[in-house]
């Protein structure tokens, strides 16, 4: 009984000290004021500041108007990578959308954001 408990405690401690973690250059990208039909593609840059490979399993958005592209390979410790988000700029008005990243990071899911205003 005690041996099993001890192993569980050791595993929890090991997971905590060898965790993967994002460090984004910017967690919010502000498009500012752009024209209808302009390029809606923006890039989030990040680094794996953990000590184990970071695997992005899935990325969801708060609408179908923003399409994310995730890295397909694991991001090694201290390695930089990008997530590209293409926003549909065919409609005018303000927008604020969340991009939700599901991964093996210590704090998952991770939320980043795009916002801006599209004019005629």
N, C-alpha and C positions, 0 to 999 in steps of 0.2 A: 504494500500500500504506500509506504513512504517513498520507495524507490520510484514508483510511477509519478507521484506528486513532484518529486525532485526533478525528474526528467521534464515534466511539463513546465516547471518554473525555469529551468535552463533554456528550453526552447523559446519561451516568451522573452527571456533576456536576450538571447541570440538574435531573434527577429528584430528587437528594438535597436540593437547596436549595429546591425548590418542591414539597415534599411536604405531604400532608394528614395530620392527626394528631388522634386523639381525646383529649379531656381530660374524664373522667367526674367528676361530683360525688362519686359513690360507685361503686366497682367490685363491691362485695358488698352486697346488700340482705338483711338479716336480718329475717325475718318475726317472729322471736321465737316465743312460744307462742300459737297461734291455735286456734279451735275448728273442728271438722269442719264443712264447708259454708260457712265464712266466705269473704269476698271474697278471692280469690287474686291480684288484679291489683295489680301494682307498676310504678313508672315509674323508669327510669334516665334521668337528665339528663346531657347532654354538650355540649361545645363543640368546633367544628372550630378548633383552634389553629394549623392550617397556613395556607399562603397560596394555596391552590387549592381548588376545590370537592371536597368529600368525598362519595363515592357508596357507599352501602351496597348491595352486590349481593345478599347473602343472609344469613339468620340461621338457624343450626341450634341445637338444644338436645340435651342428653344423654338426653332421654326425650320421649315424646309427651305427658307430663303437664304440660309447660310450653309455652305457645304464645306466641311473640314477634310483635310488630307493629313493622315498621321504617318509617322515613320513606321516602316514595316519591320525593321530589324531592332533588336534590343539596343538601348543606348547605354554604353559602358560608363563606369564611373569617370567623372570629369569630362565626359564627351558632350559636345554641343549638338543640338538637333533643332528641327523646326516643325511647326504645325502651320499649314497654310489654310486660310479660311477665305472662301470666295462668297461674297455677299451679292445677291441679286439686286442690281441698282435700277431695275426697270420701273419701280414705283417711287413716287415722291413722298417726302415727309421724313420725320425723325424716326430713328430706330435705336434700339438698345437690346442686344442679344447675348445670351450666355452660351458658351461653349463648355461642355462638361466632359472631362477627361477621366476615363476609367483605366486604372493601371495597377501595377503591383507596388506603387509608392506608399510610403508610410501614411500619408494623408490622401486617401482616395475616396471619393472622386475629388478632382481639382477643378475649380471653375475659373475661367478667364472670360473676357468680355470684349465685344466690339460695339461701337456706337457712332452715330453721326447724323447728318441731315442731307437728304437728297432733294435738289431743287430742279426746276425745269430749265 
